[in-house]
Amino acid sequence: MAQVWKFDVAPIDGPQTLKAPGLGRAVFFAMQGGKPRVWMKIKPDYPEVERRIQVVGTGHDLPEHWRYVGSLQDGPYVLHLFQEGM
């Protein structure tokens, strides 16, 4: 059975690696408690998997061939989240 888990996201340009059992697609990207977070589908009975995500600021270069997840506003900035290979 699948679940959705929440992960902290660093608000920086550049790839970040997340790890969880059966880690799959990012489903939501938003601010919570003043921090950027991503909610991702996982399968708790599966082996641990690594997935790469990347936060990109408006006007910055986008990672090629990565899936767009969503955008959020953080004060004067808008951040966009992409996931590799999904």
DALINUR-V686321 format. One record per run of one state. SS is the DSSP state (alpha for helix, beta for strand, coil for the rest). FROM is the first residue (numbers start at 1). LEN is the number of residues. Records with the same first field share a line. If there is no record, write none. Layout:
SS = FROM-LEN, FROM-LEN
This chain:
coil = 1-1, 9-4, 22-4, 33-2, 44-4, 58-8, 75-2, 85-2
beta = 2-7, 13-9, 26-7, 35-9, 48-10, 66-9, 77-8
